Amino acid sequence: MSQALQELLDLLDLEQIEENIFRGQSRFAVVPRVFGGQVAAQALVAAGRTVPADRPAHSLHAYFLRPGDAGAPIVYTVDRIRDGRSFTTRRVVAVQHGKPIFHLSASFQRYEEGLEHQEPMPSAPDPDTLPTSQARLRDYGHLAPDVVERFLEARGAVDLRYVDEPPYGRFGKPREPHSQVWFRTNGELADDPLLHVVLATYVSDMTLLDSVLLAHGRGGWAVGDVVGASLDHAMWFHRPFRADAWLLYDQQSPSTHGGRGLGQARIYTQDGRLAVSVIQEGLVRVPRD
């Protein structure tokens, strides 16, 4: 296991300070605020620790309310909304400096047999044939050295490989609003289903709005041609998967309007099983002169 992955696992391992209250630490991300994927993942950890182990998470719906302060801990309060025969529902509020910064609702379900179908996996090259993020970033001479280092540090725990050039790698002309990324953790994880769901939640916020940027030929915060932030985030966990095995993150954007861009995606295992569906809306503004 890489040191960066161990540090991420430590970050997601919350301290329980009361029956339904947990505290997590923060750290700076590629932008001067708490990374949204960190808050979402920590909130899901808090919810999951109040649920029986035989009920894995099947969905989450979340709103980012305020920017998080990376220099202060985050307190997560869990509301045990419902414990039914098949489903368990939890609501989590993340608080910093006395104000809510994030709200999560998550649902967990006891496993049961049922009808089965899925949309087929799209074609994509083998991840082992693609350059690593480190290799791509080192070749981007147009990015400031501190920007490259912040990217590398933020993604040290995850092997993330773009199928095509990311928005900040080639920009200026609109492209198809479609992006594919392979990812897996840089090291093996324990056999805890919640942990794999939490790691996928963390990574899901890294690239989902790329397709919005591609549609308008924008490079993103790394080149300073847009200002953005996650607004809300939803995930549905369809089938078991491992976050330490290759997962294909197939992303597209159906619409941008009113300063908001919508990204939607599916995550597939390497053998073609649809594991997760994701939808996120983000703030996407062009900076004023």
Secondary structure as the mmCIF struct_conf table of DSSP 4:
data_model
#
loop_
_struct_conf.conf_type_id
_struct_conf.id
_struct_conf.beg_label_comp_id
_struct_conf.beg_label_asym_id
_struct_conf.beg_label_seq_id
_struct_conf.end_label_comp_id
_struct_conf.end_label_asym_id
_struct_conf.end_label_seq_id
HELX_RH_AL_P HELX_RH_AL_P1 GLN A 3 LEU A 12
BEND BEND1 ASP A 13 ASP A 13
HELX_LH_PP_P HELX_LH_PP_P1 LEU A 14 LEU A 14
STRN STRN1 GLU A 15 GLU A 18
TURN_TY1_P TURN_TY1_P1 GLU A 19 ASN A 20
STRN STRN2 ILE A 21 GLY A 24
STRN STRN3 PHE A 28 PHE A 28
BEND BEND2 VAL A 30 ARG A 33
STRN STRN4 VAL A 34 VAL A 34
HELX_RH_AL_P HELX_RH_AL_P2 GLY A 36 GLY A 48
TURN_TY1_P TURN_TY1_P2 ARG A 49 THR A 50
BEND BEND3 VAL A 51 VAL A 51
TURN_TY1_P TURN_TY1_P3 ALA A 53 ASP A 54
BEND BEND4 ARG A 55 ARG A 55
STRN STRN5 ALA A 57 PHE A 64
BEND BEND5 ARG A 66 ARG A 66
TURN_TY1_P TURN_TY1_P4 ALA A 70 GLY A 71
BEND BEND6 ALA A 72 ALA A 72
STRN STRN6 ILE A 74 ASP A 83
BEND BEND7 ARG A 85 SER A 86
STRN STRN7 PHE A 87 GLN A 96
TURN_TY1_P TURN_TY1_P5 HIS A 97 GLY A 98
STRN STRN8 LYS A 99 GLN A 109
HELX_LH_PP_P HELX_LH_PP_P2 GLU A 119 SER A 123
HELX_RH_3T_P HELX_RH_3T_P1 PRO A 127 THR A 129
BEND BEND8 LEU A 130 LEU A 130
HELX_LH_PP_P HELX_LH_PP_P3 PRO A 131 THR A 132
HELX_RH_AL_P HELX_RH_AL_P3 SER A 133 ARG A 138
TURN_TY1_P TURN_TY1_P6 ASP A 139 ASP A 139
TURN_TY1_P TURN_TY1_P7 GLY A 141 HIS A 142
BEND BEND9 LEU A 143 LEU A 143
HELX_RH_AL_P HELX_RH_AL_P4 PRO A 145 ALA A 154
TURN_TY1_P TURN_TY1_P8 ARG A 155 ALA A 157
STRN STRN9 VAL A 158 TYR A 162
BEND BEND10 VAL A 163 ASP A 164
TURN_TY1_P TURN_TY1_P9 PRO A 167 GLY A 169
BEND BEND11 ARG A 170 ARG A 170
BEND BEND12 GLY A 172 LYS A 173
BEND BEND13 PRO A 177 PRO A 177
STRN STRN10 HIS A 178 THR A 185
BEND BEND14 ASN A 186 GLY A 187
BEND BEND15 ASP A 191 ASP A 191
HELX_RH_AL_P HELX_RH_AL_P5 PRO A 193 THR A 207
TURN_TY1_P TURN_TY1_P10 LEU A 208 LEU A 209
HELX_RH_AL_P HELX_RH_AL_P6 ASP A 210 ALA A 215
TURN_TY1_P TURN_TY1_P11 HIS A 216 GLY A 217
TURN_TY1_P TURN_TY1_P12 TRP A 221 GLY A 224
BEND BEND16 ASP A 225 ASP A 225
STRN STRN11 VAL A 227 PHE A 237
BEND BEND17 ARG A 239 ARG A 239
TURN_TY1_P TURN_TY1_P13 ALA A 243 ASP A 244
BEND BEND18 ALA A 245 ALA A 245
STRN STRN12 LEU A 247 HIS A 257
TURN_TY1_P TURN_TY1_P14 GLY A 258 GLY A 259
STRN STRN13 ARG A 260 THR A 269
TURN_TY1_P TURN_TY1_P15 GLN A 270 ASP A 271
BEND BEND19 GLY A 272 GLY A 272
STRN STRN14 LEU A 274 ARG A 285
HELX_LH_PP_P HELX_LH_PP_P4 VAL A 286 ARG A 288
#
